[in-house]
Amino acid sequence: MSSEPTPDTAAHPALDRQDIAHLARLARLAVTDEELDRFAGQLGAVLDAVAQVQRADVADVVPTTHAVPLTNVLRADVATPSLPRDAVLAGAPAAEDDRFRVPRILGEEA
């Protein structure tokens, strides 16, 4: 890291081309000289945003897993009568012995 932060700047040291090149090597990314300059600015902006969030006063904020309360939107699990077997099998392409008839698979024996 190359420079020290001041009270009016970001809470992190500025990233230089060497830092970005090192991060790119760690991530096994091939980057051009032009990309090093562009990524340094972009990563600096991300770090500035993170630093701004870290400065928020959250002493009185209760930790949560969701920003808004969650409610179950599913209907109650209540047993209800199902369709009659004859009606279900009437829609099947093939039925046998009150069951769906399907092709044999994996060479299984009957």
SELUMDO-415687 format. One record per atom (N, C-alpha, C): residue in three letters; atom name; x, y, z; chain. Coordinates in pm, whole numbers, plus 50000, padded with zeros to 5 digits. Each point is the difference from the previous one (the first is absolute). Example, Ala and Ser with C-alpha at 12.3 -4.5 7.8 and 13.67 -1.06 7.14 Angstrom:
2
  type  atom      X      Y      Z  mol
   Ala     N  51319  49431  50780    A
   Ala    CA  49911  50119  50000    A
   Ala     C  50090  50120  50000    A
   Ser     N  49965  50105  49928    A
   Ser    CA  50082  50119  50006    A
   Ser     C  49923  50109  50073    A
***
This chain:
110
  type  atom      X      Y      Z  mol
   Met     N  50085  49884  50000    A
   Met    CA  49915  50116  50000    A
   Met     C  50090  50123  50000    A
   Ser     N  49956  50105  49935    A
   Ser    CA  50095  50105  49972    A
   Ser     C  49988  50128  50079    A
   Ser     N  49883  50042  50044    A
   Ser    CA  49992  50129  50069    A
   Ser     C  49919  49989  50127    A
   Glu     N  50020  50093  50091    A
   Glu    CA  49930  50000  50127    A
   Glu     C  49869  50077  49988    A
   Pro     N  49892  49956  50065    A
   Pro    CA  49873  50072  49993    A
   Pro     C  50005  50126  50084    A
   Thr     N  49920  50096  49962    A
   Thr    CA  49984  50122  50079    A
   Thr     C  49857  50003  50047    A
   Pro     N  49964  50082  50099    A
   Pro    CA  49864  50001  50052    A
   Pro     C  49895  50031  49894    A
   Asp     N  50036  50077  49896    A
   Asp    CA  49903  50037  49899    A
   Asp     C  49993  49901  49884    A
   Thr     N  50086  49899  49999    A
   Thr    CA  50001  49904  49889    A
   Thr     C  49952  49865  50048    A
   Ala     N  50012  49902  49917    A
   Ala    CA  49953  49865  50033    A
   Ala     C  50076  49946  50120    A
   Ala     N  49938  49901  50066    A
   Ala    CA  50061  49941  50119    A
   Ala     C  50102  49893  49963    A
   His     N  50030  49986  49874    A
   His    CA  50095  49900  49956    A
   His     C  50109  50067  49918    A
   Pro     N  50118  49943  49999    A
   Pro    CA  50105  50055  49915    A
   Pro     C  49963  49981  49852    A
   Ala     N  50042  50092  49917    A
   Ala    CA  49971  49990  49857    A
   Ala     C  50073  49878  49942    A
   Leu     N  49940  49940  49900    A
   Leu    CA  50060  49886  49933    A
   Leu     C  50075  50051  49877    A
   Asp     N  50119  49950  49980    A
   Asp    CA  50074  50039  49880    A
   Asp     C  50002  49884  49902    A
   Arg     N  50065  50023  49885    A
   Arg    CA  50006  49898  49895    A
   Arg     C  50063  49871  50051    A
   Gln     N  50101  50013  50085    A
   Gln    CA  50069  49883  50052    A
   Gln     C  49905  49914  50086    A
   Asp     N  49918  50067  50081    A
   Asp    CA  49902  49927  50081    A
   Asp     C  49899  49926  49912    A
   Ile     N  49951  50068  49897    A
   Ile    CA  49902  49939  49911    A
   Ile     C  50064  49883  49923    A
   Ala     N  50124  50018  49955    A
   Ala    CA  50070  49892  49930    A
   Ala     C  50016  49879  50092    A
   His     N  50030  50024  50127    A
   His    CA  50015  49891  50096    A
   His     C  49866  49927  50019    A
   Leu     N  49892  50076  50017    A
   Leu    CA  49868  49938  50015    A
   Leu     C  49962  49920  49876    A
   Ala     N  50033  50054  49882    A
   Ala    CA  49970  49929  49876    A
   Ala     C  50077  49869  49993    A
   Arg     N  50127  50002  50041    A
   Arg    CA  50078  49876  50001    A
   Arg     C  49939  49898  50096    A
   Leu     N  49958  50045  50117    A
   Leu    CA  49938  49909  50097    A
   Leu     C  49872  49938  49944    A
   Ala     N  49926  50079  49923    A
   Ala    CA  49876  49951  49941    A
   Ala     C  50024  49931  49866    A
   Arg     N  50127  49990  49961    A
   Arg    CA  50038  49938  49874    A
   Arg     C  49931  50066  49880    A
   Leu     N  49999  50135  50004    A
   Leu    CA  49942  50079  49892    A
   Leu     C  50111  50067  49921    A
   Ala     N  49992  49995  49871    A
   Ala    CA  50093  50072  49914    A
   Ala     C  49939  50136  49972    A
   Val     N  50068  50106  50041    A
   Val    CA  49948  50136  49978    A
   Val     C  50103  50084  49926    A
   Thr     N  49950  50092  49920    A
   Thr    CA  50087  50090  49925    A
   Thr     C  50035  50121  50086    A
   Asp     N  50095  50080  49953    A
   Asp    CA  50037  50122  50073    A
   Asp     C  49880  50094  50011    A
   Glu     N  49921  50008  49894    A
   Glu    CA  49881  50086  50001    A
   Glu     C  49900  49951  50105    A
   Glu     N  49983  49869  50009    A
   Glu    CA  49907  49944  50098    A
   Glu     C  50049  50023  50143    A
   Leu     N  50131  49997  50021    A
   Leu    CA  50053  50027  50135    A
   Leu     C  49957  50137  50047    A
   Asp     N  50010  50100  49913    A
   Asp    CA  49959  50136  50039    A
   Asp     C  49850  50006  50026    A
   Arg     N  49922  49939  49910    A
   Arg    CA  49853  50004  50015    A
   Arg     C  49958  49926  50126    A
   Phe     N  50056  49882  50022    A
   Phe    CA  49961  49920  50117    A
   Phe     C  50042  50067  50130    A
   Ala     N  50110  50070  50001    A
   Ala    CA  50044  50071  50122    A
   Ala     C  49894  50101  50041    A
   Gly     N  49948  50075  49903    A
   Gly    CA  49895  50097  50030    A
   Gly     C  49872  49933  50045    A
   Gln     N  49962  49892  49931    A
   Gln    CA  49876  49931  50034    A
   Gln     C  50007  49935  50137    A
   Leu     N  50111  49935  50028    A
   Leu    CA  50014  49934  50131    A
   Leu     C  50008  50105  50111    A
   Gly     N  50063  50112  49970    A
   Gly    CA  50005  50109  50097    A
   Gly     C  49860  50051  50033    A
   Ala     N  49914  50011  49898    A
   Ala    CA  49862  50045  50023    A
   Ala     C  49924  49900  50085    A
   Val     N  50022  49871  49977    A
   Val    CA  49934  49896  50081    A
   Val     C  50047  50010  50145    A
   Leu     N  50129  50014  50019    A
   Leu    CA  50053  50010  50137    A
   Leu     C  49951  50127  50069    A
   Asp     N  49984  50109  49926    A
   Asp    CA  49943  50123  50057    A
   Asp     C  49857  49976  50047    A
   Ala     N  49921  49930  49919    A
   Ala    CA  49862  49971  50037    A
   Ala     C  49993  49912  50124    A
   Val     N  50086  49901  50007    A
   Val    CA  50004  49912  50117    A
   Val     C  50040  50079  50124    A
   Ala     N  50097  50090  49985    A
   Ala    CA  50044  50082  50113    A
   Ala     C  49887  50091  50048    A
   Gln     N  49920  50051  49906    A
   Gln    CA  49888  50085  50038    A
   Gln     C  49896  49921  50079    A
   Val     N  49973  49877  49960    A
   Val    CA  49905  49915  50072    A
   Val     C  50055  49967  50139    A
   Gln     N  50130  49976  50009    A
   Gln    CA  50060  49966  50129    A
   Gln     C  49993  50116  50099    A
   Arg     N  49988  50124  49951    A
   Arg    CA  49991  50115  50090    A
   Arg     C  49861  50021  50057    A
   Ala     N  49901  49924  49954    A
   Ala    CA  49863  50015  50049    A
   Ala     C  49993  49962  50147    A
   Asp     N  49922  50078  50076    A
   Asp    CA  49982  49973  50142    A
   Asp     C  49893  49892  50016    A
   Val     N  50042  49881  50035    A
   Val    CA  49908  49888  50013    A
   Val     C  49997  49944  50142    A
   Ala     N  50044  50080  50095    A
   Ala    CA  50007  49953  50138    A
   Ala     C  49863  49955  50053    A
   Asp     N  49892  50068  49959    A
   Asp    CA  49866  49967  50050    A
   Asp     C  49921  49914  49902    A
   Val     N  50064  49944  49899    A
   Val    CA  49931  49919  49900    A
   Val     C  50013  49853  50038    A
   Val     N  49887  49934  50010    A
   Val    CA  49998  49858  50034    A
   Val     C  50037  49920  49874    A
   Pro     N  50093  49905  50012    A
   Pro    CA  50035  49918  49884    A
   Pro     C  49879  49923  49948    A
   Thr     N  49985  49994  49869    A
   Thr    CA  49890  49928  49938    A
   Thr     C  50051  49918  49883    A
   Thr     N  49920  49905  49958    A
   Thr    CA  50035  49924  49880    A
   Thr     C  49929  50056  49878    A
   His     N  49893  50078  50020    A
   His    CA  49925  50060  49890    A
   His     C  49966  50144  50037    A
   Ala     N  49992  50085  49901    A
   Ala    CA  49969  50141  50023    A
   Ala     C  49855  50021  50041    A
   Val     N  49912  49912  49954    A
   Val    CA  49858  50011  50034    A
   Val     C  49954  49867  50057    A
   Pro     N  49899  50002  50087    A
   Pro    CA  49952  49874  50056    A
   Pro     C  49945  49909  49890    A
   Leu     N  50026  49871  50014    A
   Leu    CA  49950  49904  49904    A
   Leu     C  49874  49932  50054    A
   Thr     N  49905  49976  49912    A
   Thr    CA  49882  49925  50039    A
   Thr     C  49984  49885  49902    A
   Asn     N  49944  49892  50046    A
   Asn    CA  49978  49885  49916    A
   Asn     C  49882  50028  49907    A
   Val     N  50022  49992  49871    A
   Val    CA  49894  50028  49904    A
   Val     C  49935  49873  49948    A
   Leu     N  50036  49887  50057    A
   Leu    CA  49941  49874  49958    A
   Leu     C  49870  49976  50076    A
   Arg     N  49911  49928  49935    A
   Arg    CA  49874  49967  50067    A
   Arg     C  50026  49898  50110    A
   Ala     N  49905  49987  50088    A
   Ala    CA  50011  49902  50109    A
   Ala     C  50004  49860  49941    A
   Asp     N  50077  49914  50062    A
   Asp    CA  50013  49862  49953    A
   Asp     C  49886  49919  50060    A
   Val     N  49890  49993  49926    A
   Val    CA  49881  49931  50047    A
   Val     C  49970  49886  49904    A
   Ala     N  49976  49882  50055    A
   Ala    CA  49967  49885  49917    A
   Ala     C  49863  50020  49937    A
   Thr     N  49992  49977  49869    A
   Thr    CA  49873  50010  49927    A
   Thr     C  49985  49876  49914    A
   Pro     N  49878  49966  49962    A
   Pro    CA  49981  49882  49915    A
   Pro     C  50070  50019  49865    A
   Ser     N  50060  49893  49951    A
   Ser    CA  50064  50007  49869    A
   Ser     C  49902  49955  49893    A
   Leu     N  50045  50007  49875    A
   Leu    CA  49917  49955  49890    A
   Leu     C  49975  49850  50010    A
   Pro     N  49886  49956  49950    A
   Pro    CA  49975  49855  49998    A
   Pro     C  50101  49930  49908    A
   Arg     N  50041  49881  50037    A
   Arg    CA  50100  49926  49924    A
   Arg     C  49957  49982  49854    A
   Asp     N  49873  49972  49975    A
   Asp    CA  49953  49981  49862    A
   Asp     C  50018  50127  49918    A
   Ala     N  49974  50116  50060    A
   Ala    CA  50014  50126  49927    A
   Ala     C  50146  50027  49966    A
   Val     N  50089  49968  50091    A
   Val    CA  50143  50022  49976    A
   Val     C  50049  49907  49892    A
   Leu     N  49968  49873  50011    A
   Leu    CA  50046  49901  49902    A
   Leu     C  49937  50021  49862    A
   Ala     N  49884  50064  49995    A
   Ala    CA  49934  50026  49872    A
   Ala     C  50085  50095  49915    A
   Gly     N  50080  50085  50063    A
   Gly    CA  50084  50093  49926    A
   Gly     C  50137  49945  49967    A
   Ala     N  50030  49880  50047    A
   Ala    CA  50132  49941  49975    A
   Ala     C  50004  49935  49862    A
   Pro     N  50118  50003  49934    A
   Pro    CA  50010  49934  49870    A
   Pro     C  49980  49849  50010    A
   Ala     N  50039  49941  50113    A
   Ala    CA  49982  49856  50019    A
   Ala     C  49985  49970  50149    A
   Ala     N  49911  49910  50033    A
   Ala    CA  49978  49959  50139    A
   Ala     C  49987  49849  50004    A
   Glu     N  50039  49944  50116    A
   Glu    CA  49991  49855  50018    A
   Glu     C  49989  49971  50149    A
   Asp     N  49906  49918  50041    A
   Asp    CA  49980  49962  50140    A
   Asp     C  49987  50124  50090    A
   Asp     N  49919  50096  49958    A
   Asp    CA  49975  50123  50076    A
   Asp     C  50128  50082  50026    A
   Arg     N  50097  49991  49908    A
   Arg    CA  50125  50077  50010    A
   Arg     C  50035  50054  49863    A
   Phe     N  50090  50100  49998    A
   Phe    CA  50053  50049  49874    A
   Phe     C  50089  49893  49940    A
   Arg     N  49987  49976  49872    A
   Arg    CA  50090  49906  49932    A
   Arg     C  50108  50082  49933    A
   Val     N  50125  49967  50031    A
   Val    CA  50114  50072  49943    A
   Val     C  50095  49898  49939    A
   Pro     N  50083  50044  49906    A
   Pro    CA  50095  49905  49940    A
   Pro     C  50102  49952  50103    A
   Arg     N  50040  49874  49985    A
   Arg    CA  50102  49942  50086    A
   Arg     C  50132  50070  49972    A
   Ile     N  50078  50026  50104    A
   Ile    CA  50130  50066  49982    A
   Ile     C  50110  49917  50065    A
   Leu     N  50120  50023  49960    A
   Leu    CA  50119  49938  50058    A
   Leu     C  49998  49846  49996    A
   Gly     N  49924  49942  49909    A
   Gly    CA  50001  49857  49985    A
   Gly     C  49947  49925  50121    A
   Glu     N  49915  50064  50081    A
   Glu    CA  49946  49935  50120    A
   Glu     C  49903  49890  49960    A
   Glu     N  49994  49900  50084    A
   Glu    CA  49904  49892  49977    A
   Glu     C  49870  50034  50066    A
   Ala     N  49891  49947  49944    A
   Ala    CA  49868  50028  50054    A
   Ala     C  49975  49928  50129    A
***
